[in-house]
Amino acid sequence: MASRTSKLALFKQPNFRRFFAGYATSLFGTGMAPVAVSFAVLEDGRSASELGFVLTAVIATTIAGLLVGGVLADRFGRRRLMLGSDVLRCVAQGAFAALVIVGHAPLWSLIGVIAVSGLGSGLFSPALTALTREIVSEEEVHDANALIGLARNIGSVGGPAVAGALVAVTNAGVVVAIDAVTYAVSVVSLAMLELDHGGDGRVGSMLDDLREGWDAWRSRAWIWITDIKFALSNAIVLSPWFVLGPAIAKRHLGGATPWGLVLTAQGAGAIVAGLALVGRRSSRPLVLATVLQAAWALPLIGLALLLPAWAIAVGAFAAGIGSATFTATWTTTLQRNVPQAVLARVSSYDSLTAFALGPIGLALAGPIAASVGDATLLWIGAGWQLLSTLVMLALPQIRRFRDAPRPGLETG
């Protein structure tokens, strides 16, 4: 590791301080939203299948917004698109909250407004990667990503807990409304940023923009190799974890409480990693990220062996460290090694590829486990994670990669 800096130095910069305050607030609201939305749908007498329709609408529109978001961010400016995205999500979540509070809203109306919110998330994501590079220097971008990841993980741990408590004493619609307010806070913080420029003012077609982003993505083998590996891991490793984990916990571990302990441990590992990453950066980021991601084999093995919840939690803690390290390291590597002019579009292809197989894996994990057995599917996932790590490390594009941005990276 290298490049040690003060862990609080970035907060002395007005742009980062303003952005972080607003984005961290919205991330906490994002952490609250799944619990609130789920209970909002179920408490109105609807079935789990109907809840599935609502959640699928979010995932589908988020994925649909990724490529468009990358083009619009590079064309018209990252902050401008993020402002529009947060306004869109604020209005959509506010409308969802109103429908829930009034009660007995048609299912199609809930699906419609939550789909708009998902679209806003898809548009926002590629712009975020590029905007971070605009508001901090090249040397500070890794610390910025570590702090953003830390805020995201705190929200993912604390948000659901707060949402559950609020739903119990108020109404799920009220909690969704709070989420809408957090997006409004983010809008204010983004509006306060002082930036020198917006988009690049290009006049070509959006198809040309997509093609240029595609060429930039596919010409960097280290990106698409990692994306394909991550996509397969999403389907083979993470999908069985999310689908089979709760079911196994219910049958063998004692129910929701021990499973909550496992997930909390995973979040705690991510928070510890976020704290440790600030002020430290590896010269071989792809090797570091690849090796630590192998830790995801541990909790899957624990589930397959039906180990006690505390033992699975230890594995989940290690997996949380691996995930947080990968996210911060990978984002930094993109920002430091991809031209700023195409960064949002490359980020959109990166996200689209990496998460494309996730919904398929979630849909198939249950039926496949019913056919081959839970333990077999979990062992396959653990084996894949370990084997794919070795394969990645054997590839020269990954093993020999050094974090050394080329001159002229700012303009591409």
C-alpha positions as CSV (number, residue, x, y, z in Angstrom):
1,M,0.0,0.0,0.0
2,A,1.1,3.6,-0.6
3,S,0.0,7.2,-0.6
4,R,-1.0,7.7,3.1
5,T,-2.9,11.0,3.7
6,S,-5.0,12.5,6.4
7,K,-8.2,10.6,6.7
8,L,-10.2,13.9,7.0
9,A,-8.3,16.0,4.5
10,L,-11.0,15.7,1.8
11,F,-13.6,17.2,4.1
12,K,-11.6,20.5,4.0
13,Q,-12.6,20.8,0.4
14,P,-16.0,22.6,0.0
15,N,-17.0,20.7,-3.1
16,F,-16.4,17.2,-1.6
17,R,-17.9,18.2,1.7
18,R,-21.1,19.4,0.1
19,F,-21.4,16.5,-2.2
20,F,-20.6,13.9,0.5
21,A,-23.2,15.4,2.9
22,G,-26.0,15.2,0.4
23,Y,-25.1,11.9,-1.1
24,A,-24.5,10.2,2.2
25,T,-28.0,11.4,3.3
26,S,-29.6,10.0,0.2
27,L,-27.7,6.7,0.7
28,F,-29.2,6.3,4.1
29,G,-32.6,6.9,2.6
30,T,-31.8,4.3,-0.1
31,G,-30.9,1.8,2.7
32,M,-34.4,2.4,4.2
33,A,-36.3,2.1,1.0
34,P,-36.3,-1.7,0.4
35,V,-37.8,-2.4,3.8
36,A,-40.4,0.4,3.5
37,V,-41.4,-0.5,0.0
38,S,-41.8,-4.2,0.8
39,F,-44.0,-3.6,3.8
40,A,-45.9,-0.9,2.0
41,V,-46.9,-3.5,-0.7
42,L,-47.5,-6.4,1.7
43,E,-49.4,-4.4,4.3
44,D,-52.0,-3.5,1.7
45,G,-53.0,-7.2,1.5
46,R,-50.9,-8.0,-1.5
47,S,-49.0,-11.2,-2.1
48,A,-45.3,-11.9,-2.3
49,S,-45.7,-12.4,-6.1
50,E,-47.1,-8.9,-6.4
51,L,-44.2,-7.6,-4.3
52,G,-41.9,-9.4,-6.8
53,F,-43.5,-7.4,-9.7
54,V,-42.8,-4.1,-7.9
55,L,-39.1,-5.1,-7.1
56,T,-38.6,-6.3,-10.6
57,A,-39.8,-3.0,-12.0
58,V,-37.0,-1.3,-10.0
59,I,-34.3,-3.6,-11.3
60,A,-35.4,-3.5,-14.9
61,T,-35.6,0.3,-15.2
62,T,-32.3,0.7,-13.3
63,I,-30.6,-1.5,-15.8
64,A,-32.4,0.3,-18.7
65,G,-31.1,3.6,-17.5
66,L,-27.5,2.7,-17.4
67,L,-26.4,3.1,-21.0
68,V,-28.6,6.2,-21.6
69,G,-27.2,7.7,-18.4
70,G,-23.6,7.3,-19.5
71,V,-24.3,9.0,-22.8
72,L,-26.3,11.9,-21.2
73,A,-23.7,12.4,-18.5
74,D,-20.8,12.7,-21.0
75,R,-22.8,14.9,-23.3
76,F,-24.6,17.3,-21.0
77,G,-22.6,17.2,-17.8
78,R,-22.5,14.9,-14.9
79,R,-23.9,17.2,-12.2
80,R,-26.8,18.3,-14.4
81,L,-27.8,14.7,-15.0
82,M,-27.4,13.8,-11.3
83,L,-29.6,16.7,-10.4
84,G,-32.3,15.6,-12.8
85,S,-32.0,12.0,-11.6
86,D,-32.4,13.0,-7.9
87,V,-35.4,15.2,-8.7
88,L,-36.9,12.3,-10.6
89,R,-36.3,9.9,-7.7
90,C,-37.6,12.5,-5.1
91,V,-40.9,13.0,-7.0
92,A,-41.3,9.3,-7.7
93,Q,-40.7,8.2,-4.1
94,G,-42.9,11.0,-2.9
95,A,-45.7,9.8,-5.2
96,F,-45.2,6.2,-4.0
97,A,-45.5,7.4,-0.4
98,A,-48.7,9.3,-1.2
99,L,-50.3,6.3,-2.8
100,V,-49.4,4.2,0.2
101,I,-50.6,6.7,2.8
102,V,-53.9,7.2,1.0
103,G,-54.2,3.4,0.7
104,H,-55.6,0.8,-1.7
105,A,-53.7,2.1,-4.7
106,P,-53.9,0.0,-7.9
107,L,-50.8,-2.2,-8.3
108,W,-50.0,-0.8,-11.7
109,S,-49.7,2.7,-10.1
110,L,-47.2,1.5,-7.6
111,I,-45.2,-0.3,-10.3
112,G,-45.3,2.8,-12.5
113,V,-43.9,5.2,-9.9
114,I,-41.3,2.8,-8.5
115,A,-40.2,2.1,-12.1
116,V,-39.5,5.9,-12.5
117,S,-37.4,5.8,-9.4
118,G,-35.4,2.9,-10.7
119,L,-34.8,4.8,-14.0
120,G,-33.5,7.7,-12.0
121,S,-31.0,5.3,-10.2
122,G,-29.8,3.9,-13.5
123,L,-29.3,7.4,-14.9
124,F,-27.4,8.5,-11.8
125,S,-24.9,5.7,-11.4
126,P,-22.6,6.3,-14.4
127,A,-22.5,10.1,-13.8
128,L,-21.4,9.5,-10.2
129,T,-18.2,7.8,-11.2
130,A,-17.3,10.6,-13.5
131,L,-18.4,13.5,-11.2
132,T,-16.2,12.2,-8.3
133,R,-13.2,12.5,-10.6
134,E,-14.2,16.2,-11.3
135,I,-14.5,17.3,-7.7
136,V,-11.3,15.8,-6.3
137,S,-7.8,15.4,-7.7
138,E,-6.3,12.3,-9.2
139,E,-4.4,11.5,-6.0
140,E,-7.5,12.0,-3.9
141,V,-10.0,10.0,-5.9
142,H,-9.2,6.7,-4.1
143,D,-9.9,8.3,-0.7
144,A,-13.1,9.8,-2.0
145,N,-14.3,6.4,-3.3
146,A,-13.4,4.8,0.1
147,L,-15.4,7.5,2.0
148,I,-18.4,7.2,-0.4
149,G,-18.3,3.4,0.0
150,L,-18.2,3.8,3.7
151,A,-21.3,6.0,3.6
152,R,-23.0,3.5,1.4
153,N,-22.2,0.6,3.7
154,I,-23.3,2.5,6.8
155,G,-26.6,3.2,5.0
156,S,-27.0,-0.4,4.0
157,V,-26.6,-1.5,7.6
158,G,-28.3,1.3,9.5
159,G,-31.0,2.2,7.0
160,P,-32.9,-1.1,7.2
161,A,-32.8,-1.1,11.0
162,V,-34.1,2.5,11.2
163,A,-36.8,1.7,8.6
164,G,-38.0,-1.4,10.4
165,A,-38.3,0.6,13.7
166,L,-40.2,3.5,11.9
167,V,-42.5,1.1,10.1
168,A,-43.4,-0.5,13.4
169,V,-44.5,2.8,15.0
170,T,-45.7,4.9,12.0
171,N,-46.5,3.8,8.4
172,A,-44.5,2.4,5.6
173,G,-45.6,5.3,3.4
174,V,-44.1,7.7,5.9
175,V,-40.7,6.0,5.6
176,V,-40.8,6.1,1.8
177,A,-41.6,9.8,2.2
178,I,-38.5,10.3,4.3
179,D,-36.5,8.6,1.5
180,A,-37.9,11.2,-0.9
181,V,-36.7,14.0,1.4
182,T,-33.2,12.5,1.4
183,Y,-33.1,12.9,-2.4
184,A,-34.2,16.5,-2.0
185,V,-31.2,17.0,0.3
186,S,-28.9,15.5,-2.3
187,V,-30.4,17.9,-4.9
188,V,-29.5,20.9,-2.7
189,S,-25.9,19.6,-2.2
190,L,-25.4,19.0,-5.9
191,A,-26.7,22.5,-6.8
192,M,-24.1,24.0,-4.4
193,L,-21.1,22.5,-6.1
194,E,-18.7,24.9,-7.8
195,L,-17.6,23.3,-11.1
196,D,-15.9,24.9,-14.1
197,H,-17.7,23.0,-16.9
198,G,-20.6,20.8,-17.8
199,G,-20.8,18.4,-20.8
200,D,-18.5,18.5,-23.8
201,G,-21.2,20.1,-26.1
202,R,-20.9,17.3,-28.7
203,V,-23.3,17.4,-31.6
204,G,-23.1,13.8,-32.9
205,S,-25.9,11.3,-32.5
206,M,-26.4,9.3,-29.3
207,L,-25.7,6.2,-31.3
208,D,-22.3,7.6,-32.1
209,D,-21.8,8.3,-28.4
210,L,-22.7,4.7,-27.5
211,R,-20.3,3.4,-30.1
212,E,-17.5,5.5,-28.8
213,G,-18.2,4.4,-25.2
214,W,-18.3,0.7,-26.4
215,D,-14.9,1.1,-28.2
216,A,-13.4,2.6,-25.1
217,W,-14.7,-0.2,-23.0
218,R,-13.8,-3.2,-25.2
219,S,-10.3,-1.8,-26.0
220,R,-9.4,-2.2,-22.3
221,A,-9.3,-5.9,-21.7
222,W,-8.7,-5.5,-18.0
223,I,-12.2,-3.9,-17.8
224,W,-14.3,-6.3,-19.7
225,I,-12.5,-9.4,-18.3
226,T,-13.3,-8.2,-14.8
227,D,-16.8,-7.3,-15.7
228,I,-17.5,-10.8,-17.2
229,K,-16.0,-12.5,-14.1
230,F,-18.2,-10.2,-11.8
231,A,-21.3,-11.0,-13.9
232,L,-20.8,-14.7,-13.5
233,S,-20.1,-14.3,-9.8
234,N,-23.3,-12.4,-9.4
235,A,-25.2,-15.3,-10.9
236,I,-23.3,-18.2,-9.4
237,V,-22.2,-16.8,-6.0
238,L,-24.3,-13.9,-4.9
239,S,-27.6,-15.1,-6.2
240,P,-27.5,-18.4,-4.2
241,W,-26.4,-16.4,-1.1
242,F,-29.4,-14.1,-1.2
243,V,-31.9,-16.7,-2.2
244,L,-30.8,-19.7,-0.2
245,G,-29.4,-17.9,2.8
246,P,-32.6,-16.8,4.4
247,A,-34.3,-20.1,3.7
248,I,-31.5,-22.1,5.3
249,A,-31.4,-19.7,8.2
250,K,-35.1,-20.3,8.7
251,R,-34.8,-24.1,8.6
252,H,-31.5,-24.6,10.4
253,L,-30.1,-21.5,12.1
254,G,-33.1,-20.2,14.1
255,G,-34.8,-17.8,11.8
256,A,-34.5,-14.1,11.0
257,T,-32.5,-13.0,14.0
258,P,-29.4,-15.1,13.3
259,W,-29.6,-14.3,9.6
260,G,-29.7,-10.6,10.6
261,L,-26.5,-11.2,12.6
262,V,-24.9,-12.7,9.5
263,L,-25.9,-9.7,7.3
264,T,-24.8,-7.2,9.9
265,A,-21.4,-8.9,10.1
266,Q,-21.1,-8.5,6.3
267,G,-22.0,-4.8,6.6
268,A,-19.5,-4.4,9.4
269,G,-16.7,-6.0,7.3
270,A,-17.5,-3.5,4.6
271,I,-17.4,-0.6,7.1
272,V,-14.0,-1.7,8.5
273,A,-12.6,-2.0,5.0
274,G,-13.9,1.5,4.1
275,L,-12.1,3.0,7.1
276,A,-8.9,1.1,6.4
277,L,-8.8,2.1,2.7
278,V,-8.8,5.9,3.4
279,G,-5.3,7.1,2.9
280,R,-4.0,3.8,1.4
281,R,-3.8,2.8,-2.2
282,S,-2.3,-0.3,-3.9
283,S,-0.1,0.0,-7.0
284,R,-1.6,-3.4,-8.1
285,P,-5.3,-2.7,-7.6
286,L,-6.7,-5.5,-9.8
287,V,-4.6,-8.1,-7.9
288,L,-5.8,-6.8,-4.6
289,A,-9.4,-6.6,-5.5
290,T,-9.4,-10.0,-7.1
291,V,-7.7,-11.8,-4.2
292,L,-10.0,-10.2,-1.5
293,Q,-13.1,-11.0,-3.5
294,A,-12.3,-14.7,-3.1
295,A,-13.4,-14.4,0.5
296,W,-17.0,-14.8,-0.8
297,A,-16.3,-18.5,-0.8
298,L,-16.2,-18.6,3.0
299,P,-19.9,-17.8,3.8
300,L,-21.1,-20.1,1.1
301,I,-19.1,-22.9,2.5
302,G,-20.5,-22.1,6.0
303,L,-24.0,-22.3,4.7
304,A,-23.3,-25.6,2.8
305,L,-21.9,-27.2,5.9
306,L,-24.8,-25.8,8.1
307,L,-22.2,-24.2,10.5
308,P,-23.5,-22.1,13.4
309,A,-24.6,-18.6,12.6
310,W,-21.6,-17.0,14.3
311,A,-19.2,-19.0,12.0
312,I,-21.1,-18.0,8.9
313,A,-21.0,-14.4,10.2
314,V,-17.2,-14.6,10.3
315,G,-17.1,-15.6,6.7
316,A,-19.6,-12.9,5.8
317,F,-17.4,-10.3,7.6
318,A,-14.5,-11.3,5.4
319,A,-16.8,-11.2,2.3
320,G,-17.8,-7.7,3.3
321,I,-14.2,-6.6,3.5
322,G,-13.7,-8.1,0.0
323,S,-16.7,-6.4,-1.5
324,A,-15.9,-2.9,-0.1
325,T,-12.3,-3.2,-1.2
326,F,-13.3,-4.3,-4.7
327,T,-15.8,-1.4,-5.1
328,A,-13.5,1.4,-4.0
329,T,-10.4,0.0,-5.7
330,W,-12.2,-0.8,-9.0
331,T,-13.9,2.6,-9.2
332,T,-10.6,4.4,-8.5
333,T,-8.9,2.3,-11.2
334,L,-11.6,3.3,-13.8
335,Q,-11.3,6.9,-12.9
336,R,-7.5,7.0,-13.1
337,N,-7.1,4.9,-16.2
338,V,-10.1,5.9,-18.5
339,P,-10.2,9.3,-20.2
340,Q,-12.6,11.7,-18.5
341,A,-14.4,12.4,-21.7
342,V,-15.7,8.8,-22.0
343,L,-15.7,7.8,-18.3
344,A,-19.4,7.9,-17.7
345,R,-20.1,5.8,-20.8
346,V,-17.4,3.3,-19.9
347,S,-18.9,3.2,-16.4
348,S,-22.3,2.5,-17.8
349,Y,-21.0,-0.5,-19.9
350,D,-19.1,-1.7,-16.8
351,S,-22.2,-1.7,-14.6
352,L,-24.5,-3.1,-17.3
353,T,-22.2,-6.1,-18.0
354,A,-21.4,-6.7,-14.3
355,F,-25.0,-6.9,-13.2
356,A,-26.7,-8.2,-16.3
357,L,-26.9,-11.8,-15.1
358,G,-28.0,-10.9,-11.5
359,P,-31.8,-11.1,-12.2
360,I,-31.3,-14.4,-14.0
361,G,-29.3,-15.8,-11.2
362,L,-31.9,-14.7,-8.6
363,A,-34.7,-16.3,-10.7
364,L,-32.9,-19.6,-11.2
365,A,-31.2,-20.1,-7.9
366,G,-34.3,-21.6,-6.2
367,P,-35.3,-24.0,-9.0
368,I,-31.8,-25.2,-9.5
369,A,-31.3,-25.7,-5.7
370,A,-34.6,-27.7,-5.6
371,S,-33.2,-30.0,-8.3
372,V,-29.6,-30.5,-7.1
373,G,-29.8,-29.5,-3.5
374,D,-28.9,-26.4,-1.5
375,A,-25.5,-27.6,-0.5
376,T,-24.5,-28.7,-4.0
377,L,-25.4,-25.3,-5.4
378,L,-23.5,-23.5,-2.6
379,W,-20.4,-25.7,-3.1
380,I,-20.6,-24.8,-6.9
381,G,-20.7,-21.2,-6.0
382,A,-17.7,-21.4,-3.6
383,G,-15.7,-23.5,-6.0
384,W,-16.4,-21.0,-8.8
385,Q,-15.3,-18.1,-6.7
386,L,-12.0,-19.8,-5.8
387,L,-11.3,-21.1,-9.3
388,S,-12.2,-17.9,-11.1
389,T,-9.8,-16.0,-8.7
390,L,-6.9,-18.3,-9.8
391,V,-7.9,-17.9,-13.5
392,M,-8.0,-14.1,-13.1
393,L,-4.6,-13.9,-11.4
394,A,-3.1,-16.1,-14.2
395,L,-4.2,-13.5,-16.9
396,P,-1.5,-11.0,-17.7
397,Q,-4.0,-8.2,-18.2
398,I,-4.9,-8.6,-14.5
399,R,-1.6,-9.8,-12.9
400,R,0.6,-7.2,-14.6
401,F,-1.7,-4.3,-14.4
402,R,-0.2,-1.3,-12.6
403,D,-2.0,1.9,-11.6
404,A,-0.1,4.3,-13.8
405,P,-2.4,6.7,-15.6
406,R,-1.1,7.8,-19.0
407,P,-0.4,11.5,-19.8
408,G,-3.4,13.3,-21.4
409,L,-5.9,11.2,-19.5
410,E,-8.0,14.3,-18.6
411,T,-8.9,15.0,-22.2
412,G,-8.8,11.5,-23.5
